[in-house]
Amino acid sequence: MDAARPRTDGRRHRRTVIVSTASAGVTALALLLLGPADALPPAFWAMALLAVVVDARPYVVPGRRASAVILPSICFTFAVALAWGAAPAIAVQLVAVAVAGARMRHTLRRTVHLALQHVAALGAAAGVAGLGRLRIDPSPDWWDAMVICVAAVAWITARHAVAGLVRGLTSDGRAPARRRRGHADLLASAALLLLGPVVLVAALVSPALLPLALLALHAVHRMVRWAGESERAARFDPLTGLPNRRALQAAMAERPADRRRALLLLDLDRFRTVNDALGHAAGDRLLTRVADRLTAVVPAHDLVVRLGGDEFAVLATRVEDPASARRIAQHLAEALSRPFPLDGTPVELSASIGIALQSGRRDSSTLLREAESAMYEAKQRGDQVAVHGPEAAKHTPDRLSLVADLRTALRREPPDDGIVLYYQPQIAIATGEVVGVEALLRWRHPRRGTIGPEELLRAAEPTPVMRLLTARVLEEVVAQLATWRDAGAPLRAAVNVSARDLHAGDIADRVGALLDRYAVPADLLQLEITESALMADPHRVLETTTRLSRMGVAISLDDFGTGYSSLQHLRRLPLSEVKIDRSFVLGMAGDSGDAAIVRSVVGLAEALGLRAVAEGVEDEVTWRLLAAAGCHTAQGWFHARPMPAADLRDWLGRYRPVRPGIRGEIDSVGTSKTSNNEGAGWPPSPAKR
C-alpha cells in the first residue's frame, strides 16, 4: 500500500493541475466573450451566478452518453440567450459546464463533448429569438411565448444533433447501439428551458425573486432522480445489484452481431436446502455472496446477470468454440465449489450450467431458451455442464409444443385427455408368481399418435406440468387398485414419481388423501424414484420418502447403477427394493462385465434387506441367470408386455406360474440347452415380436 501511494498522489496532482488549467482557460474565454462588466444589468449577473451554483449538482439520467447529463444551468443560460444574445449565454454556460464536469469527474474529452452540445444549443435558441424578434422587456405577448417555445425546440434539436454527430465520428464505423430509454431527459430539459423565461421576467422585476426558482429546480431534480431509480429498478436485481433479465436481453440485442458469444445459464443445486435449514434471510445473503463471487471471477467485458430465484447467467463475449465455452463454465463451477461462510457454517454449493452459443443475428429469446434447455439436460444427466447442440436445437420447439398440448389435455376429464396407463407384470423368480405390476404411461396425442413414457417425461419433467401429470396418474392407479381389490384379486402397483414431485413436499399428503378416498391399503402402492431425483436434493427426498414409508407406501430406487448415488444414500433411505437398470440386464447373457454388475447389485440388495428387481428380461437365458444370481423379481417382455388393465385381467386368467428350476439348464457360456415356453401364456420372444 505504501509503495502505491506516491503513484496515486502523482495522478491526483496531475489531475488537479489539468482541472485548474482548464478552469482558468474557460474563465478567460468567458470573460472575453462577456466584454465590459458594466454593459450587462444586475439581473444577468444574478442569473449567471445561480447558473454556476446549481451546476454543482447536475442531473444524470441512466446511461453512459454525455447527452444523458442534464444541467440545471440551462434554465438560466437559455433565458440569458433570449434576453442578451448567444455570447453572454455561452460564456456562462462554459463556466457551468466546467463546474459540472469537475463535480461528476468527467474526462476532459467528455466535458468538451458536453460543452459543444450546449454551445450549439444556445446558438440555435438565440438565432430563433433573433429571427422572431423576441421581446422580453417590458412585457412579452402571445407571439413572444410562441417564439420561446420554438427556441426551446431548436435548443433540444441542436443539442441532440451535435451529440449524434460526435457519436458517429467516434464510433469507429460501427452502427450506434439502439437504446430503448424513457423520456425523462426530454421532459426534464423542456421543463427547465420553459422555466427560464419565467425566471427571466422575475429577475427583470427584481433579482431578489430569483432564489424562489430554486424550489422549482429541486422539483425537476426529484423527477429526474425518480426516473433514474425507476430505470435502475427495471434493469437491476434489487437483492444482488446485478443486471436482470431485461438488461441481459438489451445487452444481447445491442452488442455487435459479428462476434461469437455464449450464454451460460447457472442454476444452483440444492439451494432450497439452505432456505429450509437456515431461513430465507440466510438464503438471500447466500445469493448476494454468489453474485459477488461470480462478479469477481468474470472478466469486465462479460456480463453477470441474476435471472431470478437461484438462477444466474453469464454472457461471455469472447468465445471461439464450444470447448472455450466449456472452459468458462468449468471456471465458474470451480469458483462456486469453494464453501460459502454463512453464519459460521460453511455452505457447500454447486451449479448445473447450460451453454448456448450465438453467432450471427439470432434473437436473445432463442439463445436464452437454448441455454435453459441445456441446463435442464445437465440436471437430468447428473452432469455439471451441458452444451446445447444442433440436435437439441431441432427438438426444443417441438418439446415446448408437446408440453403445451399436454397441459391442455390434462384440463380435460378422463378419458378425453388421452392419458392411458399400461401395466407390466412383475414375476417372483423363485416361484413364478405375479407379485405386482408397474404402471407405465402412454399418451394418445390427437396428431402425433401414441407417445411413450420416455419422450413424454423428458418433455414434462422440467416443467410444472409434471406435477399435474403425476396427480392424474396417481389417481387412476389408486382407483385401479381399488377395483382389483373389490374383485378379490389385490395387486401391488408401482408408479414412477419425478424429482419435481418429491421436492414439492406435498406428495405424501396427496397420496394419503387418495388412499383414504378409495380405501386402498398403503402396502398395495409402491413409488419408484430415480437416482437423479435423489442427487438433486437428498435431504428433501429423505424427508418425503420417510413420510411415505411410515404411511406404509413402499419406496423403490429405479434404474440403479446408472446414476451417482452413494451407498450411504442406500443405507439411509427407507427403501424396499432396488431395480437393476435394463442396460445391465440385457447384456448379462453375453457380457461377463454386465453379469458381474448384476450379481453385485443383487448381493448388495440382499445384504441390505432389499428386494432386487431386474428390468428388461427378454429371454429365458437371462431369466435363468438371474435365478442363479439370487435375484428376487423379474420384469420384461419374456413374461409379458405392458398392457391395459382389461387385458391384464385376461392375461392373469391364462397365466400359470413356472419356476426356472423345472426348465433346461444353463451351460458354461450362458446359453440354454432346452427351452420350452409352450402353455405358459407368455408372448413371443423379442426376435419374433
Buried (B, 14 or more C-beta within 10 A) or exposed (E): EEEEEEEEEEEEEEEEEEBEEBBEEBBEBBEEBBEEEEEBBEBBBBBBBBBBBBBEBBBBBBBEBBBBBBBBBBBBBBBBBBBBBBBBBBBBBBBBBBBBBBEBEBEEEBBBBBBBBBBBBBBBBBBBBBEBEBBBEEEBEEEBEEBBBBBBBBBBEBBBBBBEEBBEEEEEEEEEEEEEBBEBBBBBBBBBBBBBBBBBBBBBEEBEBBEEBEEBBEEBBEBBBEBBEEBEEEBBBEEBEBBBBEBBBBBBBEBEBEEBBBBBBBBBBBBBBBBBEBEEEBBBBBBBBBBBBBBEBBEEEBBBBBBEEBBBBBBBBEBEEBEBBBEBBEEBBEBBEEEBEBEEEEBEBBBBBBBBBBEEEBEBEBBBBBBBBBBBBBBBEBEBBBBBBEEBBEBBEEBBEBBEBBBEBBEEEEEEBBBBBBBBBBBBBBEBBBBBBBBBBBBBBEEEEEBEBEBBBBBBBBBEBBBBBBBBBBBBBBBBBBEBBEEEEBBBBBBBBBBBBBBBBEBBEBBBEBBEEBEBEBEBBBBBBBBBBBBBBBEBBBBBBBBBBEBEBBBBBBBBBBBEBEEEBBEEBBBBBBBBBBBBBBBBBEEEEBBEBBBBBBEBBBEEEBBBBBBBBBBBBBBBBBBBBBBBBBBBBBBBBBBEBEBBBEBBEEBEEBEBEEBBEBEEEBEBEEEEBEEBBBBEBEEEE
